Amino acid sequence: MTEQQAVLDMLEILECGGCVEPAHFFTLMRRTFRIAHLLYLEAEPYADELKVCRLHHTFGAYAAEIYHARSLHRIDPILKLALGGVRPVEWTMARHRFPECEPLFQAAQEIGISTEGVALPLPSPAGRMALLAINVNMTAGEWTTYRRHHLRDFQLAANLFHAAMLEHGAMAGSISTREMRLTGRETEVLTWAAAGKSYWEIATILGISERTVRFFMTNARRKLNVVSNTQAVAQAVRHALIPSV
């Protein structure tokens, strides 16, 4: 078992806010516990997509390439359960509950990644979701015992790290908000888009060409760092850049 003093030392570092770098946090977790890999994700859910705000992991570029190339995120039950719930998600439980997701676990085994682990949902501001996934190289029996002994430590460490990330992000937010300042026309275009108007309708209302409307919308998406108009409207409302309709 992990020495309790090592756990206390790590938690003290986290409680003092001395760890806002994911790489540093991952090193602390792996040094303190018998952890093979970690993944930290913060995202904004939309109707049919997930905008990733922060993603850090230790699985390596090859594993990430396979995950994306095979579109495994579309069948990942761990991702869905952890981002949509409050209870820790056991990987083996998710595997048994959703047999259609077997290609995900088979891909992990192909590249030598254990299928034992847990995903911890993390409390986040409205409109966002986050999780910390922990992967271990243990037998099922070893992991069951180890998890029972350290799950509270895992959860507390994850919450403290996530809180530090949110606080750090809030401090940087004042700068990013200034950088995303919209022009009058960009605000008008987004406001009408939020009301459900098409490019043609917005052009008619504002007395400009449809091409000009597209230009302003493209600029707004770039400033808000999003890829779709739906995301642009959501971000603008969230940051009070346009009125909520």
The 8 nearest C-alpha neighbors of each residue, nearest first, counted from 0:
[[1, 2, 145, 148, 3, 32, 33, 149],
 [2, 0, 3, 32, 31, 5, 6, 33],
 [1, 3, 4, 5, 0, 6, 31, 7],
 [4, 2, 6, 5, 1, 7, 0, 8],
 [3, 5, 7, 6, 2, 8, 1, 9],
 [6, 4, 8, 3, 2, 7, 31, 9],
 [5, 7, 3, 9, 4, 8, 10, 31],
 [6, 8, 4, 10, 9, 5, 11, 3],
 [9, 7, 5, 11, 6, 10, 4, 12],
 [8, 10, 12, 6, 11, 7, 5, 13],
 [11, 9, 13, 7, 12, 8, 14, 6],
 [12, 10, 14, 8, 9, 13, 7, 15],
 [13, 11, 9, 15, 10, 17, 14, 8],
 [12, 14, 10, 16, 15, 11, 17, 18],
 [13, 15, 11, 16, 12, 10, 159, 17],
 [16, 14, 12, 13, 17, 11, 18, 10],
 [17, 15, 13, 14, 18, 163, 12, 19],
 [18, 16, 15, 12, 13, 19, 14, 163],
 [17, 19, 16, 20, 13, 24, 23, 160],
 [18, 20, 164, 163, 21, 17, 160, 16],
 [19, 21, 23, 22, 18, 24, 164, 25],
 [22, 20, 24, 23, 25, 19, 55, 18],
 [21, 23, 25, 24, 20, 26, 55, 56],
 [24, 22, 26, 20, 21, 25, 27, 18],
 [23, 25, 21, 27, 26, 22, 18, 28],
 [24, 26, 22, 28, 27, 23, 21, 29],
 [27, 25, 23, 29, 24, 28, 30, 22],
 [28, 26, 24, 30, 25, 29, 31, 23],
 [27, 29, 25, 31, 30, 26, 32, 24],
 [30, 28, 34, 26, 32, 31, 27, 25],
 [29, 31, 27, 28, 32, 26, 33, 34],
 [32, 30, 28, 29, 27, 5, 6, 1],
 [33, 31, 29, 34, 28, 30, 1, 6],
 [32, 34, 29, 35, 135, 31, 30, 1],
 [33, 35, 135, 29, 32, 36, 134, 133],
 [34, 36, 135, 134, 136, 33, 29, 37],
 [37, 35, 134, 57, 34, 133, 58, 135],
 [38, 36, 133, 56, 132, 57, 134, 25],
 [37, 39, 56, 132, 131, 55, 40, 57],
 [40, 38, 131, 55, 54, 130, 56, 132],
 [39, 41, 54, 129, 130, 53, 42, 38],
 [42, 40, 129, 53, 52, 128, 51, 54],
 [41, 43, 51, 52, 128, 50, 127, 129],
 [42, 44, 127, 50, 49, 126, 128, 51],
 [45, 43, 49, 50, 42, 48, 127, 46],
 [44, 46, 48, 47, 49, 43, 50, 230],
 [45, 47, 48, 44, 49, 229, 230, 43],
 [48, 46, 45, 49, 44, 50, 229, 73],
 [47, 49, 45, 46, 44, 50, 43, 51],
 [48, 50, 44, 45, 43, 51, 42, 47],
 [51, 49, 43, 42, 52, 44, 48, 45],
 [50, 52, 42, 53, 49, 41, 43, 54],
 [51, 53, 42, 41, 50, 54, 43, 40],
 [54, 52, 41, 40, 51, 55, 42, 39],
 [53, 55, 40, 39, 41, 56, 51, 52],
 [56, 54, 39, 38, 40, 21, 53, 57],
 [55, 57, 38, 37, 58, 39, 54, 36],
 [56, 58, 36, 59, 37, 38, 55, 25],
 [59, 57, 56, 62, 36, 60, 63, 37],
 [58, 60, 57, 61, 62, 63, 56, 64],
 [59, 61, 63, 62, 64, 58, 65, 57],
 [62, 60, 64, 63, 59, 65, 58, 66],
 [61, 63, 65, 64, 60, 59, 58, 66],
 [64, 62, 66, 60, 61, 65, 67, 59],
 [63, 65, 61, 67, 62, 66, 68, 60],
 [66, 64, 68, 62, 67, 63, 69, 61],
 [65, 67, 63, 71, 64, 69, 68, 70],
 [66, 68, 70, 64, 69, 65, 63, 71],
 [69, 67, 65, 70, 66, 64, 71, 63],
 [68, 70, 71, 67, 66, 65, 72, 64],
 [71, 69, 67, 72, 68, 73, 66, 74],
 [70, 72, 66, 73, 69, 74, 103, 75],
 [71, 73, 75, 70, 74, 66, 67, 78],
 [74, 72, 71, 75, 70, 76, 79, 100],
 [75, 73, 72, 100, 71, 76, 103, 99],
 [74, 76, 72, 78, 77, 73, 71, 100],
 [77, 75, 79, 78, 80, 74, 93, 100],
 [78, 76, 80, 79, 75, 81, 93, 90],
 [77, 79, 76, 81, 75, 80, 82, 72],
 [80, 78, 76, 82, 77, 81, 83, 75],
 [79, 81, 83, 77, 82, 78, 84, 76],
 [82, 80, 120, 84, 78, 83, 79, 77],
 [83, 81, 79, 80, 128, 84, 78, 120],
 [82, 84, 80, 81, 79, 85, 128, 120],
 [85, 83, 81, 80, 82, 86, 120, 87],
 [84, 86, 120, 87, 81, 83, 121, 119],
 [85, 87, 84, 88, 120, 119, 81, 80],
 [88, 86, 119, 118, 120, 89, 117, 85],
 [89, 87, 118, 117, 81, 90, 86, 119],
 [90, 88, 117, 92, 91, 116, 93, 87],
 [89, 91, 93, 116, 92, 117, 115, 94],
 [92, 90, 94, 93, 89, 95, 115, 114],
 [93, 91, 89, 95, 94, 90, 96, 88],
 [92, 94, 96, 90, 91, 95, 97, 76],
 [95, 93, 91, 92, 97, 96, 98, 90],
 [96, 94, 92, 93, 97, 98, 91, 90],
 [95, 97, 93, 94, 92, 98, 91, 76],
 [96, 98, 99, 94, 95, 100, 93, 76],
 [99, 97, 100, 101, 95, 94, 96, 93],
 [100, 98, 97, 101, 74, 102, 94, 96],
 [101, 99, 98, 74, 102, 97, 103, 75],
 [100, 102, 104, 103, 98, 99, 105, 94],
 [103, 101, 105, 104, 100, 106, 99, 71],
 [104, 102, 106, 101, 105, 100, 71, 107],
 [105, 103, 107, 101, 106, 102, 108, 114],
 [104, 106, 102, 108, 107, 103, 101, 109],
 [105, 107, 109, 103, 104, 108, 102, 110],
 [108, 106, 112, 104, 105, 109, 110, 111],
 [107, 109, 111, 105, 112, 106, 110, 104],
 [110, 108, 106, 107, 111, 105, 112, 104],
 [109, 111, 108, 107, 112, 106, 62, 61],
 [110, 112, 108, 109, 107, 113, 106, 114],
 [113, 111, 107, 108, 110, 114, 109, 136],
 [112, 114, 115, 136, 108, 111, 135, 107],
 [113, 115, 104, 116, 112, 90, 107, 91],
 [116, 114, 113, 135, 90, 134, 91, 139],
 [117, 115, 134, 133, 90, 135, 89, 114],
 [116, 118, 89, 133, 88, 90, 132, 119],
 [119, 117, 132, 88, 131, 87, 133, 81],
 [118, 120, 87, 131, 130, 132, 121, 81],
 [121, 119, 130, 81, 85, 129, 82, 87],
 [120, 122, 130, 129, 123, 119, 158, 128],
 [123, 121, 120, 129, 124, 128, 158, 85],
 [122, 124, 128, 127, 121, 125, 129, 126],
 [125, 123, 127, 126, 122, 128, 165, 129],
 [126, 124, 127, 123, 128, 43, 122, 237],
 [125, 127, 43, 124, 128, 44, 123, 237],
 [128, 126, 43, 125, 42, 124, 123, 44],
 [129, 127, 42, 123, 41, 82, 43, 126],
 [130, 128, 41, 121, 40, 120, 42, 82],
 [131, 129, 120, 121, 119, 40, 39, 132],
 [130, 132, 39, 119, 38, 118, 40, 157],
 [133, 131, 118, 38, 37, 117, 119, 130],
 [134, 132, 37, 117, 116, 36, 118, 131],
 [133, 135, 116, 36, 35, 115, 34, 37],
 [136, 134, 35, 34, 137, 116, 115, 113],
 [135, 137, 113, 35, 138, 115, 134, 34],
 [138, 136, 142, 135, 141, 139, 115, 113],
 [137, 139, 141, 140, 142, 136, 115, 143],
 [138, 140, 142, 141, 143, 137, 115, 91],
 [139, 141, 143, 138, 142, 144, 137, 145],
 [142, 140, 138, 144, 143, 139, 137, 145],
 [141, 143, 145, 139, 144, 140, 137, 146],
 [144, 142, 140, 146, 141, 145, 139, 147],
 [145, 143, 147, 141, 142, 146, 148, 140],
 [144, 146, 142, 148, 147, 143, 141, 149],
 [147, 145, 149, 150, 143, 148, 144, 142],
 [146, 148, 144, 145, 149, 150, 143, 151],
 [147, 149, 145, 146, 150, 144, 151, 152],
 [150, 148, 152, 146, 151, 147, 153, 145],
 [149, 151, 153, 146, 152, 147, 154, 148],
 [152, 150, 154, 153, 149, 155, 148, 147],
 [151, 153, 149, 155, 150, 154, 156, 6],
 [154, 152, 150, 156, 151, 155, 157, 149],
 [153, 155, 157, 151, 152, 156, 158, 150],
 [154, 156, 158, 152, 157, 153, 151, 159],
 [155, 157, 159, 153, 154, 158, 152, 160],
 [156, 158, 154, 160, 155, 159, 161, 153],
 [159, 157, 161, 155, 160, 156, 162, 154],
 [160, 158, 162, 156, 161, 157, 13, 155],
 [159, 161, 163, 157, 162, 158, 156, 164],
 [160, 162, 164, 158, 163, 159, 157, 165],
 [163, 161, 165, 159, 164, 160, 158, 166],
 [162, 164, 160, 166, 161, 165, 19, 167],
 [163, 165, 161, 167, 162, 166, 19, 168],
 [166, 164, 168, 162, 167, 163, 169, 161],
 [167, 165, 169, 163, 168, 164, 162, 170],
 [168, 166, 164, 170, 165, 169, 163, 171],
 [167, 169, 165, 171, 166, 170, 172, 164],
 [170, 168, 172, 166, 171, 167, 165, 173],
 [171, 169, 167, 172, 168, 173, 166, 174],
 [170, 172, 168, 169, 174, 173, 167, 175],
 [173, 171, 169, 175, 174, 170, 168, 176],
 [172, 174, 176, 171, 175, 170, 177, 169],
 [175, 173, 172, 177, 176, 171, 178, 170],
 [174, 176, 178, 172, 177, 173, 179, 171],
 [177, 175, 179, 173, 178, 174, 172, 180],
 [176, 178, 174, 180, 175, 179, 173, 172],
 [177, 179, 175, 176, 180, 174, 222, 223],
 [178, 180, 222, 176, 177, 223, 181, 175],
 [181, 179, 177, 178, 176, 182, 222, 240],
 [182, 180, 185, 186, 179, 183, 219, 240],
 [183, 181, 185, 184, 186, 180, 187, 219],
 [182, 184, 186, 185, 187, 181, 188, 180],
 [183, 185, 187, 186, 182, 188, 215, 181],
 [186, 184, 182, 188, 215, 187, 183, 181],
 [185, 187, 183, 189, 184, 188, 190, 181],
 [186, 188, 184, 190, 185, 189, 183, 191],
 [187, 189, 185, 191, 190, 186, 184, 192],
 [190, 188, 192, 186, 191, 187, 193, 232],
 [189, 191, 187, 193, 192, 188, 241, 186],
 [190, 192, 194, 193, 188, 189, 196, 187],
 [193, 191, 189, 196, 195, 194, 190, 188],
 [192, 194, 190, 191, 195, 232, 189, 244],
 [195, 193, 191, 192, 196, 190, 244, 189],
 [196, 194, 192, 193, 197, 191, 190, 200],
 [195, 197, 192, 191, 200, 194, 201, 198],
 [198, 196, 200, 199, 201, 195, 192, 191],
 [197, 199, 201, 200, 209, 202, 212, 196],
 [198, 200, 202, 197, 201, 209, 203, 196],
 [201, 199, 197, 203, 202, 198, 196, 204],
 [202, 200, 204, 198, 203, 199, 205, 196],
 [201, 203, 207, 199, 209, 205, 208, 200],
 [202, 204, 200, 206, 201, 205, 199, 207],
 [205, 203, 201, 202, 206, 200, 207, 199],
 [204, 206, 202, 207, 203, 201, 187, 188],
 [207, 205, 203, 204, 202, 208, 201, 209],
 [206, 208, 202, 205, 211, 209, 203, 212],
 [209, 207, 211, 210, 202, 212, 206, 203],
 [208, 210, 212, 202, 211, 199, 198, 213],
 [209, 211, 213, 208, 212, 214, 207, 202],
 [212, 210, 214, 208, 213, 209, 215, 207],
 [211, 213, 209, 215, 214, 210, 202, 216],
 [214, 212, 216, 210, 211, 215, 217, 209],
 [213, 215, 211, 217, 212, 216, 210, 218],
 [214, 216, 218, 185, 212, 217, 213, 219],
 [217, 215, 219, 213, 218, 214, 212, 220],
 [216, 218, 214, 220, 219, 215, 213, 221],
 [219, 217, 215, 221, 216, 220, 222, 214],
 [218, 220, 216, 222, 221, 217, 185, 223],
 [221, 219, 223, 217, 225, 218, 231, 222],
 [220, 222, 224, 218, 219, 223, 217, 225],
 [223, 221, 179, 219, 224, 220, 218, 178],
 [222, 224, 220, 221, 225, 179, 219, 231],
 [225, 223, 221, 222, 220, 226, 231, 219],
 [226, 224, 220, 223, 227, 230, 231, 221],
 [225, 227, 220, 230, 224, 228, 231, 221],
 [228, 226, 230, 229, 225, 231, 220, 232],
 [227, 229, 231, 230, 232, 220, 226, 216],
 [230, 228, 232, 227, 231, 233, 193, 45],
 [229, 231, 233, 227, 228, 232, 225, 234],
 [232, 230, 228, 234, 229, 233, 220, 225],
 [231, 233, 235, 229, 230, 234, 193, 189],
 [234, 232, 230, 236, 231, 235, 237, 229],
 [235, 233, 237, 231, 236, 232, 230, 238],
 [234, 236, 240, 232, 238, 237, 233, 241],
 [237, 235, 239, 233, 234, 238, 241, 243],
 [236, 238, 234, 235, 239, 233, 240, 232],
 [237, 239, 235, 236, 240, 234, 176, 241],
 [240, 238, 236, 241, 237, 235, 242, 243],
 [241, 239, 235, 238, 236, 242, 186, 181],
 [242, 240, 239, 236, 235, 190, 186, 243],
 [243, 241, 244, 236, 239, 240, 190, 235],
 [242, 244, 236, 241, 239, 193, 190, 237],
 [243, 242, 194, 193, 190, 236, 241, 191]]
